[in-house]
């Protein structure tokens, strides 16, 4: 399935989305084309109707899972510090 776009055309092959542009379109609009690539999408650059290059947007690196206890010792709570609340007595 082909879909015309502002720059080039989009081809859908199964779950894969490919944007196909000419070398001239790529040179004139490369920052915009790359900015609109989704994760895992491909940008195919052609010359004389033949593919000569393929750009693929990389997936962002997977975030490491959080583990309990990472912030131990970073925060200190003083239990007997009610003195600062006296100024706010009228609001409580």
C-alpha positions in Angstrom: 0.0 0.0 0.0 1.5 3.4 -1.0 0.5 6.7 0.6 1.6 10.0 -1.0 3.0 12.5 1.5 4.5 16.0 1.6 7.9 14.4 0.9 8.1 11.1 -1.0 5.7 8.3 -0.3 5.0 5.9 2.5 4.9 2.2 1.9 3.3 -0.2 4.4 4.7 -3.7 4.4 3.1 -5.7 7.2 4.1 -3.9 10.4 6.9 -2.0 8.7 6.5 1.6 7.6 8.9 2.9 5.0 9.1 6.4 3.7 10.7 6.6 0.2 12.2 9.8 -1.0 14.6 10.8 -3.8 18.1 12.0 -3.2 17.1 15.5 -4.0 14.2 15.4 -1.5 16.5 13.9 1.2 19.1 16.6 0.7 16.5 19.4 0.8 14.5 18.1 3.8 16.7 15.6 5.7 16.2 17.2 9.2 12.4 17.2 8.8 12.3 13.7 7.4 14.4 12.3 10.3 12.4 14.2 12.8 9.2 12.5 11.6 10.5 9.0 11.6 8.9 6.8 14.3 10.7 4.2 16.3 11.8 1.4 14.0 10.5 3.2 10.8 12.7 3.3 7.7 13.6 6.1 5.4 14.7 4.8 1.9 16.6 7.2 -0.3 16.5 6.5 -4.0 18.4 7.6 -7.0 17.2 6.8 -10.5 14.3 4.9 -8.9 16.7 2.5 -7.2 17.2 2.4 -3.4 20.7 3.6 -2.5 20.5 4.2 1.3 18.3 3.3 4.3 18.0 5.3 7.5 16.4 3.5 10.5 15.4 5.3 13.6 16.7 3.4 16.6 14.6 2.5 19.5 15.4 4.4 22.7 17.5 2.4 25.1 15.4 0.4 27.6 15.2 1.9 31.0 16.7 -0.1 33.8 14.2 -1.2 36.4 14.1 0.7 39.6 15.2 -1.1 42.8 14.2 -0.3 46.3 16.7 1.4 48.5 18.4 3.6 45.8 18.0 6.7 47.9 19.0 5.4 51.3 20.9 8.0 53.2 20.0 10.9 50.9 17.1 12.3 53.0 17.2 13.0 56.7 14.0 13.6 58.6 14.1 15.3 61.9 11.2 14.0 64.1 11.1 16.7 66.7 11.0 19.7 64.4 7.6 21.2 65.0 9.0 24.7 65.7 8.7 25.8 62.1 5.0 25.0 62.2 4.3 27.7 64.7 4.2 30.4 62.0 1.5 28.5 60.2 -0.8 27.9 63.3 -3.4 30.3 62.0 -3.7 28.3 58.8 -4.1 24.9 60.3 
